[in-house]
Amino acid sequence: MFDLFEKRFILNTGKGGVGKTTISAAIALAAARRGKRVLLMDMSSKERFSRMFGSVPLTSTPREVEENLFALRITSQEALEEYAIIKLRLKTLYKAVFENRFIRTFLRVIPGLNELTLLGKAWHEEQARHLSGRPVWDMVIVDAPATGHGIFFLQIPDVISSMISSGPMVQEARQISALIHDASRTAINLVTLVEEMPVNETIELKQRLQEDLKVPLGFVVANAVYPALFDEDEALLREARRQWPGDGGDVDRMLDAAGFRHKRVQLQRSYLERIDRELTLPKVHIPYYFTERFNFMTISKIADQIEHQASAHARGEPASLLEEGSR
């Protein structure tokens, strides 16, 4: 049994376009509704959380977007500036050193520096404490890079530690690595669509993360699952009705749509069965939501699904979709 909401540091990764950002926002909202103080971190080139929560565009300073839920967007340049100022303790000194043209050119060619500073920002937020010693955040949720880049993103602290023997950067790289590998604090969720390429890539990703990087994995989140509308008897009746002569009217079009939906459900079911066979991790299934844009209402529904299914798993109980998801 695995309780996602008992972890302090959550990273969500997967193939590009599978809905990592949406799932990250929904997990954060579900945790905030439990009364946890949550920080949601966006490290992508195109910020989308503000649109989901109906807030103004995010910056590198945490902004409350819902009760108990704060969000920020950080770039590698902003993370480097923040790190340098913390170390140099003087912004004017940072500008004199790090905004020098030659220094900036040199920094751009250091392999992994961008990834390390972004991870360092996430680690810094997880470590943040009030004067009383109580953590500033109960949970930090990171919308991590997509699969290929995501593996390098998680590897870089160990790479830096193996290349450099001493110095403040090495010490912090080791601390970041310790957080990533700490199963008591951290979980890395794998997000996938129920399609051939994303499922193949998720299976490969799980193997690399578990066997090569040896990081603690959380849930496999199967996104955009079509709930079944018809049982097998109803599907047979539909096929029988299709044998009757039709006029191409509304009834025929409805039957065609029903047939497409049933075949899509069957195809997805085969991929879900493969996920169950080859990915020995807890699962969450998110239904397909038929909506033109993912606004707060949709994120809220997905948060309900995650809360329901993840909580049932933590109790050792079976979980099912709360609703069909269509409207």
C-alpha positions as CSV (number, residue, x, y, z in Angstrom):
1,M,0.0,0.0,0.0
2,F,1.3,3.4,-1.0
3,D,0.0,6.8,0.2
4,L,0.8,9.5,-2.3
5,F,-0.3,12.3,0.0
6,E,2.2,11.3,2.7
7,K,5.1,12.2,0.4
8,R,6.7,15.7,0.6
9,F,8.3,15.8,-2.9
10,I,6.4,14.7,-6.0
11,L,7.7,14.7,-9.5
12,N,5.5,13.9,-12.5
13,T,7.1,12.8,-15.8
14,G,6.2,11.0,-19.0
15,K,6.2,11.4,-22.8
16,G,5.5,14.9,-24.0
17,G,1.8,15.6,-24.6
18,V,0.4,13.0,-22.2
19,G,-1.0,15.6,-19.7
20,K,1.8,15.9,-17.1
21,T,1.0,19.5,-16.4
22,T,-2.7,18.8,-15.9
23,I,-2.0,15.8,-13.6
24,S,0.5,17.9,-11.6
25,A,-2.1,20.6,-11.1
26,A,-4.8,18.1,-10.1
27,I,-2.5,16.3,-7.6
28,A,-1.6,19.7,-6.1
29,L,-5.3,20.7,-5.8
30,A,-6.2,17.3,-4.2
31,A,-3.5,17.7,-1.6
32,A,-4.5,21.3,-0.9
33,R,-8.1,20.2,-0.3
34,R,-6.7,17.9,2.4
35,G,-5.4,20.9,4.2
36,K,-1.8,20.5,3.1
37,R,0.2,23.6,2.2
38,V,1.3,22.8,-1.3
39,L,3.8,24.4,-3.7
40,L,3.3,23.6,-7.4
41,M,6.4,24.2,-9.6
42,D,6.4,24.8,-13.3
43,M,9.8,24.5,-15.1
44,S,8.5,24.5,-18.6
45,S,9.1,27.0,-21.4
46,K,5.4,27.8,-21.6
47,E,3.6,28.5,-18.4
48,R,0.1,27.0,-18.2
49,F,-0.9,26.7,-14.5
50,S,-2.2,30.3,-14.3
51,R,-4.7,29.6,-17.1
52,M,-5.9,26.5,-15.3
53,F,-6.5,28.3,-12.0
54,G,-7.7,31.6,-13.5
55,S,-4.8,33.6,-12.0
56,V,-2.4,36.1,-13.5
57,P,0.8,34.7,-15.1
58,L,3.1,33.1,-12.5
59,T,6.6,34.3,-11.6
60,S,9.5,32.8,-9.6
61,T,7.8,34.1,-6.4
62,P,5.1,31.6,-5.1
63,R,1.6,33.0,-5.6
64,E,-1.6,31.5,-4.0
65,V,-3.9,30.3,-6.7
66,E,-6.3,28.4,-4.5
67,E,-6.7,27.9,-0.7
68,N,-3.5,26.2,0.6
69,L,-2.2,25.9,-3.0
70,F,0.7,28.1,-4.2
71,A,2.4,28.0,-7.6
72,L,5.4,29.4,-9.3
73,R,7.2,29.3,-12.6
74,I,11.0,29.2,-12.6
75,T,13.5,29.3,-15.5
76,S,17.1,28.1,-15.2
77,Q,18.4,31.6,-15.5
78,E,16.2,32.8,-12.6
79,A,17.2,29.7,-10.5
80,L,20.9,30.4,-11.1
81,E,20.4,34.0,-10.1
82,E,18.6,33.1,-6.9
83,Y,21.3,30.4,-6.1
84,A,24.1,32.9,-6.7
85,I,22.6,35.6,-4.6
86,I,22.0,33.2,-1.8
87,K,25.7,32.2,-2.0
88,L,27.2,35.7,-2.7
89,R,24.7,37.4,-0.3
90,L,24.7,40.5,-2.4
91,K,22.8,41.2,-5.6
92,T,25.3,43.8,-6.8
93,L,28.0,41.2,-6.6
94,Y,25.9,38.8,-8.5
95,K,25.4,41.3,-11.3
96,A,29.1,42.1,-11.4
97,V,30.1,38.4,-11.7
98,F,27.2,36.5,-13.4
99,E,26.0,39.2,-15.8
100,N,29.5,39.5,-17.2
101,R,29.3,38.5,-20.9
102,F,32.3,36.1,-20.7
103,I,31.0,34.4,-17.5
104,R,27.5,34.0,-19.0
105,T,29.0,32.4,-22.1
106,F,31.0,30.1,-20.0
107,L,28.0,29.1,-17.8
108,R,25.9,28.3,-20.9
109,V,28.3,25.5,-22.0
110,I,28.6,23.7,-18.6
111,P,26.7,20.4,-19.1
112,G,23.7,20.0,-16.7
113,L,24.0,23.3,-15.0
114,N,20.5,24.4,-16.0
115,E,19.0,21.1,-14.8
116,L,21.0,21.3,-11.5
117,T,19.9,24.8,-10.7
118,L,16.2,24.0,-11.4
119,L,16.4,20.9,-9.2
120,G,18.3,22.9,-6.7
121,K,15.4,25.4,-6.5
122,A,12.9,22.5,-5.9
123,W,15.2,21.1,-3.2
124,H,15.5,24.5,-1.6
125,E,11.7,24.8,-1.4
126,E,11.4,21.3,0.1
127,Q,14.0,22.3,2.7
128,A,12.5,25.7,3.5
129,R,11.6,26.1,7.2
130,H,9.9,28.7,9.3
131,L,11.8,30.1,12.3
132,S,9.9,27.6,14.4
133,G,11.5,24.8,12.4
134,R,8.2,23.8,10.8
135,P,8.4,23.2,7.0
136,V,7.1,26.1,4.9
137,W,5.5,23.5,2.5
138,D,3.9,20.2,3.3
139,M,4.3,19.1,-0.3
140,V,6.3,20.3,-3.3
141,I,5.0,19.1,-6.7
142,V,7.2,19.4,-9.7
143,D,6.0,19.3,-13.3
144,A,9.2,17.6,-14.5
145,P,10.6,17.6,-18.1
146,A,9.3,15.0,-20.6
147,T,10.8,11.4,-20.7
148,G,14.1,11.8,-22.5
149,H,15.1,15.1,-20.8
150,G,13.5,13.9,-17.6
151,I,15.9,11.1,-17.2
152,F,18.9,13.4,-17.6
153,F,17.1,15.9,-15.2
154,L,17.1,13.2,-12.5
155,Q,20.6,11.9,-13.2
156,I,22.4,15.3,-13.1
157,P,23.0,15.5,-9.3
158,D,24.8,12.1,-9.4
159,V,26.7,13.1,-12.6
160,I,27.9,16.3,-11.0
161,S,28.9,14.5,-7.8
162,S,30.9,11.9,-9.7
163,M,32.8,14.6,-11.8
164,I,33.7,17.1,-9.1
165,S,35.1,16.0,-5.7
166,S,34.6,19.1,-3.6
167,G,33.0,22.5,-3.3
168,P,29.5,23.9,-2.4
169,M,28.0,22.7,-5.7
170,V,29.0,19.1,-5.0
171,Q,27.6,19.2,-1.5
172,E,24.3,20.5,-2.7
173,A,24.2,18.0,-5.6
174,R,24.6,15.2,-3.1
175,Q,21.8,16.6,-0.9
176,I,19.5,16.9,-4.0
177,S,20.4,13.3,-4.9
178,A,19.6,12.2,-1.4
179,L,16.1,13.8,-1.7
180,I,15.4,12.2,-5.1
181,H,16.3,8.8,-3.8
182,D,14.5,9.1,-0.4
183,A,11.4,6.9,-0.6
184,S,10.1,8.3,2.6
185,R,9.9,11.8,1.1
186,T,9.8,11.4,-2.7
187,A,7.7,9.7,-5.3
188,I,8.0,10.0,-9.1
189,N,4.7,9.4,-11.0
190,L,4.7,8.2,-14.6
191,V,2.0,9.8,-16.7
192,T,0.8,8.2,-19.9
193,L,-1.9,8.2,-22.5
194,V,-3.5,4.8,-23.2
195,E,-2.0,4.6,-26.7
196,E,0.8,2.4,-28.1
197,M,3.7,4.9,-28.2
198,P,3.2,6.5,-24.8
199,V,2.7,3.1,-23.2
200,N,5.9,1.7,-24.8
201,E,7.8,4.7,-23.6
202,T,6.4,4.5,-20.1
203,I,7.4,0.9,-19.8
204,E,11.0,1.8,-20.9
205,L,11.0,4.8,-18.6
206,K,9.9,2.7,-15.6
207,Q,12.7,0.2,-16.3
208,R,15.4,2.9,-16.5
209,L,14.2,4.8,-13.4
210,Q,13.9,1.7,-11.3
211,E,16.9,-0.3,-12.4
212,D,19.4,2.3,-13.5
213,L,18.6,5.4,-11.4
214,K,17.0,3.4,-8.5
215,V,14.6,6.2,-7.6
216,P,11.3,5.7,-5.7
217,L,8.3,5.4,-8.1
218,G,4.8,6.3,-7.3
219,F,1.7,5.8,-9.5
220,V,1.3,5.1,-13.1
221,V,-1.4,7.7,-14.2
222,A,-3.3,6.5,-17.2
223,N,-4.8,9.7,-18.6
224,A,-7.8,10.2,-20.9
225,V,-9.3,6.8,-20.5
226,Y,-12.6,6.4,-22.3
227,P,-15.2,4.9,-19.8
228,A,-17.3,2.1,-21.4
229,L,-20.8,3.2,-22.4
230,F,-22.0,-0.2,-23.6
231,D,-21.7,-3.7,-22.3
232,E,-21.0,-6.6,-24.7
233,D,-24.7,-7.4,-25.2
234,E,-25.5,-3.8,-26.1
235,A,-22.5,-3.8,-28.5
236,L,-23.9,-6.9,-30.3
237,L,-27.3,-5.3,-30.5
238,R,-25.8,-2.2,-32.1
239,E,-23.9,-4.4,-34.7
240,A,-27.1,-6.2,-35.4
241,R,-29.0,-3.0,-36.0
242,R,-26.3,-1.8,-38.4
243,Q,-27.2,-4.7,-40.7
244,W,-30.7,-3.1,-41.3
245,P,-31.0,-0.8,-44.2
246,G,-30.5,2.8,-43.2
247,D,-31.0,6.2,-44.8
248,G,-27.8,7.8,-43.5
249,G,-29.8,9.9,-41.1
250,D,-29.3,10.7,-37.4
251,V,-29.8,7.2,-36.2
252,D,-27.1,5.8,-38.5
253,R,-24.7,8.6,-37.4
254,M,-25.4,7.8,-33.8
255,L,-24.7,4.1,-34.4
256,D,-21.4,5.0,-36.1
257,A,-20.4,7.1,-33.2
258,A,-21.3,4.4,-30.7
259,G,-19.3,1.9,-32.8
260,F,-16.2,4.2,-32.7
261,R,-16.6,4.7,-29.0
262,H,-16.9,0.9,-28.3
263,K,-13.8,0.1,-30.5
264,R,-11.8,2.8,-28.8
265,V,-12.7,1.4,-25.4
266,Q,-11.7,-2.1,-26.4
267,L,-8.3,-0.8,-27.8
268,Q,-7.6,1.1,-24.7
269,R,-8.6,-1.9,-22.6
270,S,-5.8,-3.9,-24.3
271,Y,-3.2,-1.2,-23.4
272,L,-4.5,-1.0,-19.8
273,E,-4.1,-4.7,-19.5
274,R,-0.5,-4.4,-20.8
275,I,0.2,-1.6,-18.3
276,D,-1.1,-3.9,-15.5
277,R,1.1,-6.8,-16.7
278,E,4.3,-4.9,-17.3
279,L,4.2,-2.0,-14.8
280,T,4.1,-3.4,-11.2
281,L,3.1,0.0,-9.7
282,P,-0.1,1.3,-8.3
283,K,-2.4,2.8,-11.0
284,V,-4.7,5.8,-11.3
285,H,-7.1,6.0,-14.3
286,I,-8.3,9.5,-15.3
287,P,-11.3,9.6,-17.6
288,Y,-11.4,11.4,-20.9
289,Y,-13.1,14.8,-20.4
290,F,-14.9,16.1,-23.4
291,T,-14.2,19.8,-23.1
292,E,-12.8,22.5,-25.4
293,R,-10.3,23.7,-22.8
294,F,-9.0,22.5,-19.5
295,N,-10.2,25.1,-17.0
296,F,-10.5,24.9,-13.2
297,M,-13.7,22.9,-13.3
298,T,-12.0,20.1,-15.3
299,I,-8.9,20.2,-13.0
300,S,-11.2,19.9,-10.0
301,K,-12.9,16.8,-11.4
302,I,-9.5,15.2,-12.1
303,A,-8.4,16.1,-8.5
304,D,-11.5,14.3,-7.3
305,Q,-10.5,11.2,-9.3
306,I,-6.9,11.3,-7.9
307,E,-8.1,11.8,-4.3
308,H,-10.6,8.9,-4.6
309,Q,-8.4,6.4,-6.3
310,A,-5.1,7.2,-4.5
311,S,-6.9,7.1,-1.1
312,A,-8.5,3.8,-1.9
313,H,-5.2,2.3,-2.8
314,A,-3.6,3.6,0.4
315,R,-6.4,1.8,2.3
316,G,-5.8,-1.4,0.2
317,E,-9.3,-1.1,-1.4
318,P,-10.3,-1.3,-5.1
319,A,-11.0,2.0,-6.8
320,S,-13.0,2.8,-9.8
321,L,-13.8,5.9,-11.9
322,L,-16.1,8.3,-10.0
323,E,-17.9,9.3,-13.2
324,E,-17.9,8.8,-16.9
325,G,-16.1,12.1,-17.5
326,S,-18.1,13.1,-20.6
327,R,-20.7,15.9,-20.6
